Amino acid sequence: MGGYSPTIGIIGAVMGLIHVMNNLADPSKLGPGIAVAFVATIYGVGLANLFFLPIASKLKTLIADKVQYQDMVVDGIICIAEGENPRNIETKLQGYLR
């Protein structure tokens, strides 16, 4: 959504400018069309930068942490199944916490 939101804002801006071009003969209708163009752009860029991209960044961090935890668990289980020394297992799993 962070990538598409500005594009949708630009589409709204183009639509607003098309509305302006259709009403060039009547100057009283030019203002609303230009306003729609600017507002659409602001909404698209604003939503991307203030809402969608920060949420995406937070989700990426949470997912990376979860994957690292699951890798650590699988590594620990494999080491136990192979009968490794508990101290070696502890040392190996401490590497995940750094």
N, C-alpha and C positions, 0 to 999 in steps of 0.2 A: 504494500500500500504506500510505503514511503516513496517508492519510485513512480507509481502511477498517479498519485495525488497531484503533483505539479502539472502533469500532462493533462489531467482532467480540468485543472484550473486554466490552462492555456486554451483548451477547447471552449470553456465558458467565455474566455476573453474574446476568442474569435467569433463566437456566436453573438456576443454583445456588440462587437464591431460590425458584424453583418447587419444587425438591427439598426445601427447608426447609419450605415450606407443606404439602407432602404428608406430612411427618413431624412435624407439630406435636404429635401425641399421644405421640411417643417422644422425650423431650429428649436422649437420648444420640446421636441422629442429626442433631440440629440443627447441631452444630459443623462436621461435614464439609461440609454444604451451604453454610454461611456462608463457610467457608474457600475453597470453589470459587468463590464469587461474588467474593471479594476478590482471589484469585489471578488469575482471568480478567481482571479490570479492570486489575490491575497489569501483566500481560503485554501486554495490548492497548495501553495508554498507553505503557508502557516501550519496547516494540518500535518504536512510531511515533516517539517522541522521541529515542531513543538509537541507532536503527539506520536505519529507513526514511527519515525526513526528512533526516538528514545526507547519506545516500547520494544522495537526489534532488537536494539542493542542489549536491553535487559534480558530478553528471552534468550538471546545467543549466549550470554554469560551463564544463565541458569542451566541451559542445556549442556554447555561445556562442563560445568561442575558436576552435573548428574552423570554424564558419560565417564568422566574421570573416576567418580566414585564406583560406578559399575565395573570399570576396568580393574580397579583395585580389588574389588570383591572377587572377581573372576580369577585374577592372579593369585590371590590368597588361597582360594579353593583349590586351584591347580597345584600350588606348592604343598598344601596339606595332603592332597591325593597322591603326590609323588613321594611323600614321606620326608620332606626336607626338614632340617633342623629348625625348631621354632625361632631361635635367635636370627637365623638367616632370613626367615620369612619376615620377621619384624623389621629387619634392616631394609629388605627389599620393599616392603610396603610403606616405610617411612619416606621413601623417595617420592611417593605420590603426594605427600603432604607439604612438600617444599615448593 
